[in-house]
Amino acid sequence: MRTYLILAGLFFVVTLFFTTSNFFIYYIAPDVYRITLWQDFLLYAVRWLPWVFCAPAAIWLARRFPVRGRLWAAHLAVLVPGALLLSFLESSISTGFYVLLVRPLVALPPTEGVYLTSLWGTNLNYLHNNIVTFLVILVVVWGLDHLRLFREREVAASRLETELARANLQVLKNQVNPHFLFNTLNMISAMVYEDPGKADRMISRLSDLLRGTLEQQDTPAVTLKSELELLTLYLDIMKGRFGDRLAIAFEIEPETLPALIPSFILQPLVENAIKHGIMPRDEGGTITIAAGRDGGRLVVRVSDDGLGSKEDPEALLDKGVGLKNIQGRLRSLSGSNGVLRFQNRPGGGVQIALDVPFQVRAG
């Protein structure tokens, strides 16, 4: 029913369009144009409204026999007689409407609509217009179906891309976690016999850290606040190992705490700073974690006051499991919108900047 109502509205508009095409002629030359606009409307209604009943068949033919693929010739052989048959059907309905309804009820000049009193006359008069109408229906249906198929493929491709990104992310996280666990267990094993109490405290911190990591393992992005809480557990373990040689400073702007960042991404950056900035120095040093907002971007900086890098800091991105995984996760989650930058600090040490779009969780 909904389809017929839509078609009725469409061909009613077509009827009005052709009726108004004679509007100016009616007023400019009333002696030449001998019928009223109302009578003209009825004649065009007889002409176009029968397509309300024929168009569904044309739509079915268009979808059942598309002219493409290996069977295009066979489908065309069906569409041609189908077009002629529908043209004859539409002309027959037009003739019936005119003879049974319009002619007896409306006074028309004797010369108007004479062809409508003969089935063959109507068919010959309407044939070319009906064929064109049939072709228009075919083109519209094929165009809409092609657009629908294109959108479905876009949605499917988007879903596939999302699932692939999630799969890649999970693989990368599965690489990061064992890497971190291996390094931490090595630290604990080194002090089990030297200081069992400290080792026990480190195991407790490690347990809390792994529990928090497991809770976030299926979450690609977390708030900066949650990430800093996990990072604090990791730093407690590092403090247990390095003692006074490791100092930690946080410079976090409060407005950045709800911002989203890739989960478990700060720990590898801090680990890199400890390894290359703190461990080589007997006196140790300070790791500074800072976060701020720069317009529509969240910038998190991890810096140390060590000796700096003698090689191009950007070359460090190609070294180590943790940093490689950070790059991979940024590509999976943010594409080209996520940036990781390394640079030597003027006063010594290296600064790593994580630059991502500033986003908060909806709701």
Buried (B, 14 or more C-beta within 10 A) or exposed (E): EEEEEEBBEBBBEBBBEBBBEBEEEBEEEEEEBEBEBEBBBBBBBBBBBBBBBBBBBBBEBBEEBBBEEEEEEEBEEBBEEBBBEBBBBBBBBBBBBBBEEBBEEBEBEEEBBEBBEEBEBBBEBBBEEBBEBBBEBBEEBBEEEEEEEEEEEEEEEEEEEEEEBBEBBBEBBEBBBEBBBEEBEEBBEEBEEEEEEBBEBBBEBBEBBBEBBEEBEEEBBBBBEBBBBBBBBBBBBBBBBBEEBBBBEEEBBEEBBBBBBBBBBBBBBBBBBBBBBBBEEEEBBBBBBBBBEEEEBBBBBBBBBBBBBEEEBEEBBEEBBBBBBBBBBBBBBBEEEBEBBBBBBEEEBBBBBBBBEBBEEEE
